[in-house]
């Protein structure tokens, strides 16, 4: 049935509505707590070189059940339904409408998460099953929360806090459930041998020091197979008055592994100073993903939309590498009538290659977030990429409404 995702979404919504009034009172006492979030989004894309502009009007319902902890055990099961509620004027990566720009939100009904957690003591936690995994700023490992369908891992993870301020994580993943959904040839990566090693140290007063090793053997995407080892420092220091100095430094080295046909050793570098004064935060940054002309450093399990511009022109790093010099300004807006917590953000990117002197292009973006109630918020967002020698001029606009219960 063509309308199966929409019918399933309505059925899930009706079922959840029947139990929702009791959630607030029961959350603290019931052994099982239902929850849901609904997101409507309109995405418009004008991309030079394609004969049509994209108009994607989609809605997602995500609902689940989470148990209270019993003898250290707890569990979660979560499903989602994604439906198109407007015309089919976009390429969702599986509908074959290649005359339109890509908006990677195909209609589907999916099991998003299903996991079992065991916490025998507060310092030890093990979790196994389908799960959203986010490390640090999600530059390497993230659940891609921007898209309607999450990226999740079928994995087993162990987290240990041996002493105060130290957290050690190990994860093993055998399947990657990507945002494109199971109907896409690249929607699921199966039979992987993925090892995630991650350690955090709260190095007061300097900040959070992180060391990591990500070892990806992905048979369904050999070019994504790699081993990456790196370290990150992020923190802040109070200055005079309401001012704070912000900083993030990160370095990593990535090499080929497993069936990757390319031979490389490539570096990643991030330098991001900033300052926060009251409601205003300003950051400037240099992010460098090295390329050698044949291969480039890649981050296939990242939340890529959060990096290198919202127009998503650099989801795959070009073979000559990527140097992103950027500025980012965020401001918390004063309350207007009963609306509190509104915020705005402006960013600018200058993109170049790391090999040679290739000027890729520039991009700027603007975002406004306005909460309506504690459960409902709206987002308006715009991004414009001006190409020089990479990809094509692209404008994107989004309007979204999120409701969480």
N, C-alpha and C positions, 0 to 999 in steps of 0.2 A: 504493500500500500504506500502511495506517495506521501500520504499525510501521517504515516505511522509515528515519526518522531514527535509531531505536534500533538497527536492524540495521546501518546504516552506521557508527554509533558503535562497535558491537562489532567490526565488521570493521577499522576504523581502529585500534582498541585492540589487536587481535590482531596486526596487521601491525607496529605500533610495538613491541609486546612482543618480537617476534622479533629486532629489531635493537638494542633498548635495552641489553642487557648489555654491548655493545661500546662504547657511547657514551662512558663515562667515560674509557676508555683512548684512544679515537680522537679525542676532541674537540680535542686539541692538535696532531694530525698530519694527520687526514683532510681532504681538500678539501671534503667535504660532511658536515655534522653534523646528525643528526636530533634533534628535541626534542619534548616534549609536556607538556601540563598537563591535569589532570582536575579538575573542580569539581562537587561535588554540593551542592545547596542546597534547603532547605525554607523557604518563605516563607508566613507566615500573615498574613492581613489581615482586620480587623474594621472595617468602614466604615459609620457611621450613614447611613441613607437607602437602603441597598441590602438586599434581602431575604436575601441569602446572604453567608456569610463565605468568603474565599478560602483554599484550601490548594493551594499550588503546589510540587510535588516534581519537580525537574528535575536533569538531569546534562548536563554539557558536556565533550566531549573536543576539545581543540585540539592539533593536531600539525603539524609543519612540517619543512622542510629549509632549512638556511642554509649557504651556501658560504663557504669561506675567501676572503680577498682575493687576487686574481691580477692583477698589473699595474694595480692600482687599482680593479679591478672585483670586485663581489660581488653576490649575489642571495639572495632569500628567497622561499619559497612556503609558505603556511600555510592549512590548512583547518580547519573546525570542524563538529562535529555536536552538535546540541542536542536532547535527547529528554525527554519527560515520562515519569517512572517511578512516577507515582501517579495518583490520580483526576483527572478533568477538572473540578476545582472552582475554576476561576479564569478570568478574562477575559484571554487572552494578546494581545488586540487584533485577532486575526484569526479566532478560533473562534466569535464571535458570542454568547458567554455573558455578556451584559450584566447579568444579575442578580447577577454576582459582581464584586468589586473587580478592578481591573487589576493584573496582574503581567506586565510586558512581556517575557516570555521564551518566545516561540513556538518550537515544534519546527521544526527545519530542518537542512539540510546546506548549508554555504556555503564559498565561497572567501573567507577573511578578509583575507589579505594576499598580495600578489605584486608584488615590486618589484625593480628593478635599481639598484645604487648604483655611482657612479664617484667615486673619490677620487684624483685625480692627484698631489696633495701633501696633507700633513696639514692644511693651512689651508683647503682647498677640498673641498666634498663636494656632489655632486648625486645626487638620488634621484628615480625616476619609477615610477609604478605605484600599485597599491592599498596604502595604508599607514595605520597608526595615527599620528595627529599630536597631540602634547601640548605646549602652550606654558605656561610658568610654572606656576601652581597650577590650570590647566585651567578658569579662570573663563570664558574666552572660546572657547578651542579645546581640545577634549579627546576622548578615545576612549571615554569612558563605561565604564571597566573594571568597574564594579559589576555591570552587566547581563551575562547569559550571552553575548550577541552584542555585539561591539564596534561602535562607530561608527567607520567608516573613510572616508578620502577617496581618490578617484581623482585623483591630483595629481602635479605636478612641483615639486620644491623645490630650492633652491640655498642652501647655507650657506657663509659666508666668514668667516675670522678674520684680518682685515687686520693687526692688531697684538695683542699679548698683552692679554688681558682684554676684548677686544671681539669679539662675534659678531653677524653680520648674516645674517638669514634672509629669503628671499622664497619664497612658495609660490603656485602657481596650481592651483585645483581645479575640475574640471568635473562631478564627481558626488559625492554624499554618500550613503553606505550606512549607513542608520540602524539603531538597535537593534531596530526592529520587524520587520525582515526583508523580503524582496522581495514577499511575499504581501500586505503591507499597502499600501493606497493611498498612505500617507505613508512607506513603508519605504525608498524610493529617491527622492532629488531629482536629476533629470537636467538636462543642458544648462545648468549653472550657469556663472556668470562670477564666480568667487571669487578675490580677491587677498588674500594674507596677508603683511603686512610686519612684521618683528619684529627688534628690536635690543637686545642686552644689553651692559652695561658694568659690569665688576667695579670699582666705585668704592671701593676699600679706603681707610680702614677702615670706611666708612659702610655699605656693603652692595652689593646688586645693583640697578642702575638699569636699567629697561626702558622702551623706547618702542615703541608698536605702532600699526598701522593695519590694520583688518579691513574689507574692502569686499565685501559679500555681495549678489550679484544672483541670486536663487533663484526662477526662474519657477514652479516647482511649489508654492511657498509665498510668495507676494508679500509677506505681512505680516512675513516674516522677512528681507526685503531691507533692508539698512541699511549705513551707513558709520560706523565707530567709530574714533576716534583717542584715545589715552590714554597714560598713563605710570604706572609703578609703582616703588616703592622698598621693598625687603625686606632686613633685616639683623639683626644681633645685636651686642651689646657686652658684654664680660665685666665683671662686677661683682666684689665681694669673694667669696673662697672659691669655691664651686662654682656660684654664681649667675650668670645671664646675662640681660640685658635683650633682649627680642625686639620687633620692630616691623615693620609692613607698612602702607604708605600707597599709595593708588591713586586716580586720577581719570581719567575718560574722558567724552567727549561722543559721543552717537549721534544721527545724523540719518537721515531717510528717503532712499531712493535707488531707482532703477530703477522697477519697476512697483508699488511699495508705494503703496496708495491713500491712506495717511494722511500728513499733513504734520506733522513734529515735530522738535524739537531737545531732547534729554533728557540729563541728567547721571547719571553713576555715581560713587559715592564709597565708599571703604573706609578705615577707620581701625581698626587692630588692634594694640594694644600687648599685651605678654605678658612673662612671666618664667619662667625655667627654673632650678630648684634641684635638683641631683642627678637623681633619677628622676622628679621632678614637674615638669610644665609646665602653666602656667595662661595662657590667653589670653582677653581680652575684646574685643569688636569691635562696630563699627557698619558695616553695609553698607546702602547706599541706592541703589535703582534707581528713578529718577524716573518718574512717570506724570502725564499731564495730563487724565485723565478719559476720554479717547478712546483714546489710545495710551500704551504704556509701553515703557521700555527692555527689550529682549529679548536673550538670549544663546543662540541656537538651536544653536550648535555646541559648547556647553560640556559638561563632565561635571557635569550639573545635580544629581545625587544628592549630591554633596559639599558643596552649598551650601543654606542656608535650610531646614535640617532634613531628617532621613532619611525622614520620612513622605512626601516628594515632593508637598507640596500647592502648591508655588510653581514648578513646572516652567515655567509661563507666568506672567510678571509681570502682576498685575491692572492694569486700566486706570488705577486711581488710584495706581499705584506701590507699592513695597514698602520699608519700613524694618525691617531685621532687627537688633535689639539682642541680642547673644548672649554667652554665656560658655562656655568649653571647657576641661576639665581632663583631662589625660592623665598616666598614671603607669605606669612600668615596674615590674612586680611582681617580688619576690625569687624566686629559684629554689626550686622545690618538687620534691624528689627529683631525677630526671634532667631535669625540664622547666625549660628556661631560655628567657628571652625573652618570657614572657607579659606582656601589657599590657592596661590598661583605660582607658576613655575615657567621660567624662560631659559632656553638653552641654545647654544651655538656650537657647531662643529666645523673644523677645517680638516679635511681628509687628504692624506698623501700616502704614497708608497714608502716602505722602508728600504726598498732596493731601487736605486736610481733616483730620479727627481720627478716622478710622475705625480701630477696634481689631479686627484680623483674628483674633487668637488667640495661643495659646502652645504651645510644644512642648518636650519633654525627651527625651533619648535616652541609652542606655547600651550600650556595646560591650565585649566581652572577647575578646581574641585569644590563643590558646594554641598554640604550636608543639609538634608531637609528635616530629618528626625534622627534619633539615635540609630534607627535601623535602615534608613533610606538615604542614599547619597547620589549625586549626579556628577558627571565628569564631561567636560568639553575639552577637546584636544585637537591641535593642528600641527602639521609638520610639512616643511617644504625642502626638498633636496634639489639643489642646482648642480647638475652634472658638468664636469669638465672633460675628463677622459675615462670615466668609469660609469657604467649603467646609464640611466636616462633621467631627465627631469621628472620629478614625481611630487605630487601634492596629496596629502591625506588629511581627512577630517573625521573625527569621531564624536558621537554623543552617546553617553551611556547612563543608565539608571541601575543602581544596585540596591537590592533589598535583602537584608539578612535577618533571619529569625532563629 
